[in-house]
Amino acid sequence: MKIEKDKVVQFHYRIKDLDGKELETNIGQDPVAYLHGHQNMMVGVEKALQGMTVGETKEVQLPP
């Protein structure tokens, strides 16, 4: 199933700074969940996840 509007999305994340230092993660914990397409998540994250399927991974650089 692809991520699209009105789908509940759950994901794990790892946030790193520009030098690659890990700042935050939820890996090994419960995933973040949100309803896709309803401005419940940062715009850059929603755009990056659009169309992905279960098991895919993606690296995204977001503006501050």
PyMOL Python script that loads the backbone (N, CA, C, O; Angstrom):
from pymol import cmd

cmd.read_pdbstr("""\
ATOM      1  N   MET A   1       0.843  -1.170   0.000  1.00  0.00           N
ATOM      2  CA  MET A   1       0.000   0.000   0.000  1.00  0.00           C
ATOM      3  C   MET A   1       0.894   1.241   0.000  1.00  0.00           C
ATOM      4  O   MET A   1       1.852   1.319   0.769  1.00  0.00           O
ATOM      5  N   LYS A   2       0.586   2.192  -0.847  1.00  0.00           N
ATOM      6  CA  LYS A   2       1.360   3.427  -0.948  1.00  0.00           C
ATOM      7  C   LYS A   2       0.815   4.501  -0.017  1.00  0.00           C
ATOM      8  O   LYS A   2      -0.379   4.550   0.280  1.00  0.00           O
ATOM      9  N   ILE A   3       1.718   5.351   0.430  1.00  0.00           N
ATOM     10  CA  ILE A   3       1.320   6.487   1.251  1.00  0.00           C
ATOM     11  C   ILE A   3       0.646   7.506   0.353  1.00  0.00           C
ATOM     12  O   ILE A   3       1.211   7.958  -0.643  1.00  0.00           O
ATOM     13  N   GLU A   4      -0.575   7.856   0.730  1.00  0.00           N
ATOM     14  CA  GLU A   4      -1.344   8.861   0.000  1.00  0.00           C
ATOM     15  C   GLU A   4      -2.319   9.514   0.967  1.00  0.00           C
ATOM     16  O   GLU A   4      -2.426   9.104   2.122  1.00  0.00           O
ATOM     17  N   LYS A   5      -3.028  10.531   0.491  1.00  0.00           N
ATOM     18  CA  LYS A   5      -3.955  11.273   1.339  1.00  0.00           C
ATOM     19  C   LYS A   5      -4.949  10.345   2.014  1.00  0.00           C
ATOM     20  O   LYS A   5      -5.426   9.381   1.414  1.00  0.00           O
ATOM     21  N   ASP A   6      -5.254  10.646   3.265  1.00  0.00           N
ATOM     22  CA  ASP A   6      -6.211   9.929   4.107  1.00  0.00           C
ATOM     23  C   ASP A   6      -5.713   8.583   4.617  1.00  0.00           C
ATOM     24  O   ASP A   6      -6.502   7.803   5.150  1.00  0.00           O
ATOM     25  N   LYS A   7      -4.426   8.292   4.467  1.00  0.00           N
ATOM     26  CA  LYS A   7      -3.845   7.064   5.013  1.00  0.00           C
ATOM     27  C   LYS A   7      -3.147   7.399   6.328  1.00  0.00           C
ATOM     28  O   LYS A   7      -2.495   8.436   6.445  1.00  0.00           O
ATOM     29  N   VAL A   8      -3.286   6.518   7.313  1.00  0.00           N
ATOM     30  CA  VAL A   8      -2.537   6.672   8.554  1.00  0.00           C
ATOM     31  C   VAL A   8      -1.128   6.134   8.296  1.00  0.00           C
ATOM     32  O   VAL A   8      -0.952   5.000   7.851  1.00  0.00           O
ATOM     33  N   VAL A   9      -0.150   6.956   8.580  1.00  0.00           N
ATOM     34  CA  VAL A   9       1.247   6.624   8.325  1.00  0.00           C
ATOM     35  C   VAL A   9       1.973   6.509   9.651  1.00  0.00           C
ATOM     36  O   VAL A   9       1.788   7.332  10.547  1.00  0.00           O
ATOM     37  N   GLN A  10       2.803   5.477   9.768  1.00  0.00           N
ATOM     38  CA  GLN A  10       3.672   5.315  10.933  1.00  0.00           C
ATOM     39  C   GLN A  10       5.102   5.168  10.433  1.00  0.00           C
ATOM     40  O   GLN A  10       5.354   4.470   9.451  1.00  0.00           O
ATOM     41  N   PHE A  11       6.034   5.825  11.109  1.00  0.00           N
ATOM     42  CA  PHE A  11       7.427   5.704  10.677  1.00  0.00           C
ATOM     43  C   PHE A  11       8.384   5.950  11.840  1.00  0.00           C
ATOM     44  O   PHE A  11       8.052   6.582  12.842  1.00  0.00           O
ATOM     45  N   HIS A  12       9.581   5.420  11.652  1.00  0.00           N
ATOM     46  CA  HIS A  12      10.680   5.677  12.571  1.00  0.00           C
ATOM     47  C   HIS A  12      11.589   6.712  11.908  1.00  0.00           C
ATOM     48  O   HIS A  12      11.653   6.800  10.682  1.00  0.00           O
ATOM     49  N   TYR A  13      12.280   7.480  12.721  1.00  0.00           N
ATOM     50  CA  TYR A  13      13.144   8.517  12.169  1.00  0.00           C
ATOM     51  C   TYR A  13      14.446   8.618  12.952  1.00  0.00           C
ATOM     52  O   TYR A  13      14.571   8.146  14.082  1.00  0.00           O
ATOM     53  N   ARG A  14      15.398   9.250  12.299  1.00  0.00           N
ATOM     54  CA  ARG A  14      16.688   9.578  12.916  1.00  0.00           C
ATOM     55  C   ARG A  14      17.027  10.970  12.419  1.00  0.00           C
ATOM     56  O   ARG A  14      17.085  11.196  11.210  1.00  0.00           O
ATOM     57  N   ILE A  15      17.254  11.912  13.333  1.00  0.00           N
ATOM     58  CA  ILE A  15      17.607  13.283  12.971  1.00  0.00           C
ATOM     59  C   ILE A  15      19.091  13.481  13.233  1.00  0.00           C
ATOM     60  O   ILE A  15      19.596  13.198  14.319  1.00  0.00           O
ATOM     61  N   LYS A  16      19.786  13.981  12.195  1.00  0.00           N
ATOM     62  CA  LYS A  16      21.217  14.253  12.307  1.00  0.00           C
ATOM     63  C   LYS A  16      21.486  15.693  11.923  1.00  0.00           C
ATOM     64  O   LYS A  16      20.735  16.299  11.159  1.00  0.00           O
ATOM     65  N   ASP A  17      22.576  16.240  12.468  1.00  0.00           N
ATOM     66  CA  ASP A  17      22.985  17.578  12.052  1.00  0.00           C
ATOM     67  C   ASP A  17      23.794  17.473  10.763  1.00  0.00           C
ATOM     68  O   ASP A  17      24.001  16.374  10.248  1.00  0.00           O
ATOM     69  N   LEU A  18      24.249  18.599  10.244  1.00  0.00           N
ATOM     70  CA  LEU A  18      24.974  18.594   8.973  1.00  0.00           C
ATOM     71  C   LEU A  18      26.300  17.847   9.025  1.00  0.00           C
ATOM     72  O   LEU A  18      26.838  17.463   7.987  1.00  0.00           O
ATOM     73  N   ASP A  19      26.827  17.641  10.225  1.00  0.00           N
ATOM     74  CA  ASP A  19      28.068  16.885  10.386  1.00  0.00           C
ATOM     75  C   ASP A  19      27.817  15.391  10.569  1.00  0.00           C
ATOM     76  O   ASP A  19      28.765  14.618  10.709  1.00  0.00           O
ATOM     77  N   GLY A  20      26.549  14.979  10.570  1.00  0.00           N
ATOM     78  CA  GLY A  20      26.225  13.564  10.721  1.00  0.00           C
ATOM     79  C   GLY A  20      26.033  13.118  12.154  1.00  0.00           C
ATOM     80  O   GLY A  20      25.811  11.933  12.402  1.00  0.00           O
ATOM     81  N   LYS A  21      26.112  14.037  13.105  1.00  0.00           N
ATOM     82  CA  LYS A  21      25.914  13.693  14.517  1.00  0.00           C
ATOM     83  C   LYS A  21      24.422  13.482  14.771  1.00  0.00           C
ATOM     84  O   LYS A  21      23.599  14.338  14.445  1.00  0.00           O
ATOM     85  N   GLU A  22      24.083  12.329  15.360  1.00  0.00           N
ATOM     86  CA  GLU A  22      22.685  12.034  15.663  1.00  0.00           C
ATOM     87  C   GLU A  22      22.193  12.916  16.798  1.00  0.00           C
ATOM     88  O   GLU A  22      22.802  12.978  17.866  1.00  0.00           O
ATOM     89  N   LEU A  23      21.065  13.608  16.546  1.00  0.00           N
ATOM     90  CA  LEU A  23      20.484  14.495  17.537  1.00  0.00           C
ATOM     91  C   LEU A  23      19.271  13.881  18.219  1.00  0.00           C
ATOM     92  O   LEU A  23      19.015  14.143  19.394  1.00  0.00           O
ATOM     93  N   GLU A  24      18.523  13.065  17.483  1.00  0.00           N
ATOM     94  CA  GLU A  24      17.297  12.477  18.020  1.00  0.00           C
ATOM     95  C   GLU A  24      16.911  11.270  17.169  1.00  0.00           C
ATOM     96  O   GLU A  24      17.188  11.230  15.971  1.00  0.00           O
ATOM     97  N   THR A  25      16.267  10.282  17.803  1.00  0.00           N
ATOM     98  CA  THR A  25      15.773   9.123  17.076  1.00  0.00           C
ATOM     99  C   THR A  25      14.617   8.488  17.839  1.00  0.00           C
ATOM    100  O   THR A  25      14.496   8.648  19.053  1.00  0.00           O
ATOM    101  N   ASN A  26      13.782   7.776  17.121  1.00  0.00           N
ATOM    102  CA  ASN A  26      12.749   6.964  17.781  1.00  0.00           C
ATOM    103  C   ASN A  26      12.902   5.497  17.376  1.00  0.00           C
ATOM    104  O   ASN A  26      11.996   4.692  17.593  1.00  0.00           O
ATOM    105  N   ILE A  27      14.027   5.161  16.799  1.00  0.00           N
ATOM    106  CA  ILE A  27      14.298   3.774  16.419  1.00  0.00           C
ATOM    107  C   ILE A  27      14.415   2.946  17.694  1.00  0.00           C
ATOM    108  O   ILE A  27      15.122   3.326  18.628  1.00  0.00           O
ATOM    109  N   GLY A  28      13.718   1.815  17.726  1.00  0.00           N
ATOM    110  CA  GLY A  28      13.669   0.987  18.922  1.00  0.00           C
ATOM    111  C   GLY A  28      12.526   1.377  19.846  1.00  0.00           C
ATOM    112  O   GLY A  28      12.353   0.781  20.910  1.00  0.00           O
ATOM    113  N   GLN A  29      11.744   2.373  19.445  1.00  0.00           N
ATOM    114  CA  GLN A  29      10.590   2.837  20.215  1.00  0.00           C
ATOM    115  C   GLN A  29       9.359   2.775  19.314  1.00  0.00           C
ATOM    116  O   GLN A  29       9.437   2.302  18.180  1.00  0.00           O
ATOM    117  N   ASP A  30       8.238   3.248  19.816  1.00  0.00           N
ATOM    118  CA  ASP A  30       7.028   3.294  19.004  1.00  0.00           C
ATOM    119  C   ASP A  30       7.221   4.269  17.846  1.00  0.00           C
ATOM    120  O   ASP A  30       7.859   5.308  18.016  1.00  0.00           O
ATOM    121  N   PRO A  31       6.673   3.945  16.662  1.00  0.00           N
ATOM    122  CA  PRO A  31       6.789   4.862  15.536  1.00  0.00           C
ATOM    123  C   PRO A  31       5.890   6.084  15.702  1.00  0.00           C
ATOM    124  O   PRO A  31       4.914   6.053  16.451  1.00  0.00           O
ATOM    125  N   VAL A  32       6.230   7.159  14.994  1.00  0.00           N
ATOM    126  CA  VAL A  32       5.382   8.338  14.897  1.00  0.00           C
ATOM    127  C   VAL A  32       4.210   7.959  13.995  1.00  0.00           C
ATOM    128  O   VAL A  32       4.396   7.246  13.009  1.00  0.00           O
ATOM    129  N   ALA A  33       3.010   8.427  14.319  1.00  0.00           N
ATOM    130  CA  ALA A  33       1.833   8.158  13.491  1.00  0.00           C
ATOM    131  C   ALA A  33       1.117   9.474  13.196  1.00  0.00           C
ATOM    132  O   ALA A  33       1.019  10.345  14.060  1.00  0.00           O
ATOM    133  N   TYR A  34       0.615   9.611  11.961  1.00  0.00           N
ATOM    134  CA  TYR A  34      -0.147  10.798  11.579  1.00  0.00           C
ATOM    135  C   TYR A  34      -1.045  10.463  10.398  1.00  0.00           C
ATOM    136  O   TYR A  34      -0.837   9.453   9.725  1.00  0.00           O
ATOM    137  N   LEU A  35      -2.042  11.302  10.142  1.00  0.00           N
ATOM    138  CA  LEU A  35      -2.947  11.143   9.011  1.00  0.00           C
ATOM    139  C   LEU A  35      -2.388  11.957   7.856  1.00  0.00           C
ATOM    140  O   LEU A  35      -2.327  13.185   7.926  1.00  0.00           O
ATOM    141  N   HIS A  36      -1.985  11.279   6.803  1.00  0.00           N
ATOM    142  CA  HIS A  36      -1.299  11.910   5.669  1.00  0.00           C
ATOM    143  C   HIS A  36      -2.235  12.811   4.867  1.00  0.00           C
ATOM    144  O   HIS A  36      -3.392  12.470   4.625  1.00  0.00           O
ATOM    145  N   GLY A  37      -1.711  13.971   4.461  1.00  0.00           N
ATOM    146  CA  GLY A  37      -2.443  14.871   3.597  1.00  0.00           C
ATOM    147  C   GLY A  37      -3.332  15.866   4.301  1.00  0.00           C
ATOM    148  O   GLY A  37      -4.146  16.532   3.662  1.00  0.00           O
ATOM    149  N   HIS A  38      -3.192  15.978   5.615  1.00  0.00           N
ATOM    150  CA  HIS A  38      -4.053  16.886   6.377  1.00  0.00           C
ATOM    151  C   HIS A  38      -3.253  17.870   7.223  1.00  0.00           C
ATOM    152  O   HIS A  38      -3.739  18.354   8.246  1.00  0.00           O
ATOM    153  N   GLN A  39      -2.032  18.164   6.799  1.00  0.00           N
ATOM    154  CA  GLN A  39      -1.146  19.118   7.471  1.00  0.00           C
ATOM    155  C   GLN A  39      -0.907  18.751   8.938  1.00  0.00           C
ATOM    156  O   GLN A  39      -0.820  19.625   9.801  1.00  0.00           O
ATOM    157  N   ASN A  40      -0.802  17.456   9.205  1.00  0.00           N
ATOM    158  CA  ASN A  40      -0.503  16.981  10.560  1.00  0.00           C
ATOM    159  C   ASN A  40       0.978  16.688  10.761  1.00  0.00           C
ATOM    160  O   ASN A  40       1.395  16.253  11.834  1.00  0.00           O
ATOM    161  N   MET A  41       1.765  16.928   9.722  1.00  0.00           N
ATOM    162  CA  MET A  41       3.194  16.644   9.753  1.00  0.00           C
ATOM    163  C   MET A  41       3.887  17.772   8.990  1.00  0.00           C
ATOM    164  O   MET A  41       3.260  18.436   8.164  1.00  0.00           O
ATOM    165  N   MET A  42       5.164  17.990   9.259  1.00  0.00           N
ATOM    166  CA  MET A  42       5.910  19.017   8.518  1.00  0.00           C
ATOM    167  C   MET A  42       5.761  18.769   7.017  1.00  0.00           C
ATOM    168  O   MET A  42       5.806  17.627   6.561  1.00  0.00           O
ATOM    169  N   VAL A  43       5.583  19.843   6.262  1.00  0.00           N
ATOM    170  CA  VAL A  43       5.341  19.739   4.824  1.00  0.00           C
ATOM    171  C   VAL A  43       6.437  18.941   4.123  1.00  0.00           C
ATOM    172  O   VAL A  43       6.137  18.092   3.283  1.00  0.00           O
ATOM    173  N   GLY A  44       7.688  19.197   4.449  1.00  0.00           N
ATOM    174  CA  GLY A  44       8.798  18.491   3.809  1.00  0.00           C
ATOM    175  C   GLY A  44       8.763  16.997   4.073  1.00  0.00           C
ATOM    176  O   GLY A  44       9.129  16.205   3.204  1.00  0.00           O
ATOM    177  N   VAL A  45       8.328  16.604   5.259  1.00  0.00           N
ATOM    178  CA  VAL A  45       8.226  15.182   5.595  1.00  0.00           C
ATOM    179  C   VAL A  45       7.092  14.555   4.793  1.00  0.00           C
ATOM    180  O   VAL A  45       7.271  13.486   4.209  1.00  0.00           O
ATOM    181  N   GLU A  46       5.931  15.200   4.754  1.00  0.00           N
ATOM    182  CA  GLU A  46       4.806  14.656   3.987  1.00  0.00           C
ATOM    183  C   GLU A  46       5.171  14.499   2.512  1.00  0.00           C
ATOM    184  O   GLU A  46       4.872  13.473   1.902  1.00  0.00           O
ATOM    185  N   LYS A  47       5.810  15.505   1.945  1.00  0.00           N
ATOM    186  CA  LYS A  47       6.198  15.421   0.530  1.00  0.00           C
ATOM    187  C   LYS A  47       7.174  14.269   0.300  1.00  0.00           C
ATOM    188  O   LYS A  47       7.074  13.557  -0.699  1.00  0.00           O
ATOM    189  N   ALA A  48       8.102  14.091   1.210  1.00  0.00           N
ATOM    190  CA  ALA A  48       9.107  13.040   1.060  1.00  0.00           C
ATOM    191  C   ALA A  48       8.495  11.643   1.174  1.00  0.00           C
ATOM    192  O   ALA A  48       8.928  10.719   0.484  1.00  0.00           O
ATOM    193  N   LEU A  49       7.493  11.484   2.039  1.00  0.00           N
ATOM    194  CA  LEU A  49       6.895  10.172   2.267  1.00  0.00           C
ATOM    195  C   LEU A  49       5.829   9.809   1.231  1.00  0.00           C
ATOM    196  O   LEU A  49       5.511   8.632   1.061  1.00  0.00           O
ATOM    197  N   GLN A  50       5.275  10.806   0.538  1.00  0.00           N
ATOM    198  CA  GLN A  50       4.232  10.576  -0.458  1.00  0.00           C
ATOM    199  C   GLN A  50       4.659   9.485  -1.447  1.00  0.00           C
ATOM    200  O   GLN A  50       5.727   9.572  -2.052  1.00  0.00           O
ATOM    201  N   GLY A  51       3.829   8.473  -1.604  1.00  0.00           N
ATOM    202  CA  GLY A  51       4.085   7.410  -2.569  1.00  0.00           C
ATOM    203  C   GLY A  51       4.967   6.278  -2.078  1.00  0.00           C
ATOM    204  O   GLY A  51       5.115   5.276  -2.778  1.00  0.00           O
ATOM    205  N   MET A  52       5.555   6.405  -0.902  1.00  0.00           N
ATOM    206  CA  MET A  52       6.402   5.329  -0.385  1.00  0.00           C
ATOM    207  C   MET A  52       5.550   4.134   0.028  1.00  0.00           C
ATOM    208  O   MET A  52       4.345   4.270   0.243  1.00  0.00           O
ATOM    209  N   THR A  53       6.173   2.967   0.139  1.00  0.00           N
ATOM    210  CA  THR A  53       5.487   1.763   0.575  1.00  0.00           C
ATOM    211  C   THR A  53       6.188   1.179   1.800  1.00  0.00           C
ATOM    212  O   THR A  53       7.294   1.592   2.149  1.00  0.00           O
ATOM    213  N   VAL A  54       5.542   0.227   2.438  1.00  0.00           N
ATOM    214  CA  VAL A  54       6.073  -0.415   3.643  1.00  0.00           C
ATOM    215  C   VAL A  54       7.476  -0.962   3.374  1.00  0.00           C
ATOM    216  O   VAL A  54       7.715  -1.625   2.364  1.00  0.00           O
ATOM    217  N   GLY A  55       8.392  -0.674   4.287  1.00  0.00           N
ATOM    218  CA  GLY A  55       9.748  -1.196   4.203  1.00  0.00           C
ATOM    219  C   GLY A  55      10.732  -0.290   3.489  1.00  0.00           C
ATOM    220  O   GLY A  55      11.941  -0.494   3.601  1.00  0.00           O
ATOM    221  N   GLU A  56      10.252   0.702   2.759  1.00  0.00           N
ATOM    222  CA  GLU A  56      11.153   1.621   2.072  1.00  0.00           C
ATOM    223  C   GLU A  56      11.813   2.552   3.075  1.00  0.00           C
ATOM    224  O   GLU A  56      11.248   2.848   4.128  1.00  0.00           O
ATOM    225  N   THR A  57      12.997   3.005   2.744  1.00  0.00           N
ATOM    226  CA  THR A  57      13.687   4.005   3.561  1.00  0.00           C
ATOM    227  C   THR A  57      14.034   5.189   2.670  1.00  0.00           C
ATOM    228  O   THR A  57      14.135   5.060   1.450  1.00  0.00           O
ATOM    229  N   LYS A  58      14.211   6.329   3.293  1.00  0.00           N
ATOM    230  CA  LYS A  58      14.520   7.535   2.536  1.00  0.00           C
ATOM    231  C   LYS A  58      15.274   8.481   3.432  1.00  0.00           C
ATOM    232  O   LYS A  58      14.994   8.579   4.627  1.00  0.00           O
ATOM    233  N   GLU A  59      16.241   9.186   2.848  1.00  0.00           N
ATOM    234  CA  GLU A  59      16.962  10.230   3.564  1.00  0.00           C
ATOM    235  C   GLU A  59      16.472  11.564   3.022  1.00  0.00           C
ATOM    236  O   GLU A  59      16.428  11.774   1.810  1.00  0.00           O
ATOM    237  N   VAL A  60      16.107  12.457   3.925  1.00  0.00           N
ATOM    238  CA  VAL A  60      15.531  13.738   3.553  1.00  0.00           C
ATOM    239  C   VAL A  60      16.275  14.857   4.269  1.00  0.00           C
ATOM    240  O   VAL A  60      16.533  14.766   5.469  1.00  0.00           O
ATOM    241  N   GLN A  61      16.618  15.907   3.542  1.00  0.00           N
ATOM    242  CA  GLN A  61      17.202  17.082   4.177  1.00  0.00           C
ATOM    243  C   GLN A  61      16.137  18.157   4.197  1.00  0.00           C
ATOM    244  O   GLN A  61      15.626  18.559   3.152  1.00  0.00           O
ATOM    245  N   LEU A  62      15.801  18.624   5.400  1.00  0.00           N
ATOM    246  CA  LEU A  62      14.756  19.627   5.578  1.00  0.00           C
ATOM    247  C   LEU A  62      15.370  20.977   5.902  1.00  0.00           C
ATOM    248  O   LEU A  62      16.394  21.049   6.581  1.00  0.00           O
ATOM    249  N   PRO A  63      14.747  22.054   5.419  1.00  0.00           N
ATOM    250  CA  PRO A  63      15.252  23.384   5.779  1.00  0.00           C
ATOM    251  C   PRO A  63      14.952  23.680   7.239  1.00  0.00           C
ATOM    252  O   PRO A  63      14.012  23.124   7.806  1.00  0.00           O
ATOM    253  N   PRO A  64      15.747  24.554   7.853  1.00  0.00           N
ATOM    254  CA  PRO A  64      15.495  24.896   9.256  1.00  0.00           C
ATOM    255  C   PRO A  64      14.171  25.622   9.434  1.00  0.00           C
ATOM    256  O   PRO A  64      13.809  25.980  10.555  1.00  0.00           O
TER     257      PRO A  64
END
""", "prot")
cmd.dss("prot")
cmd.show_as("cartoon", "prot")
cmd.util.cbc("prot")
cmd.orient("prot")
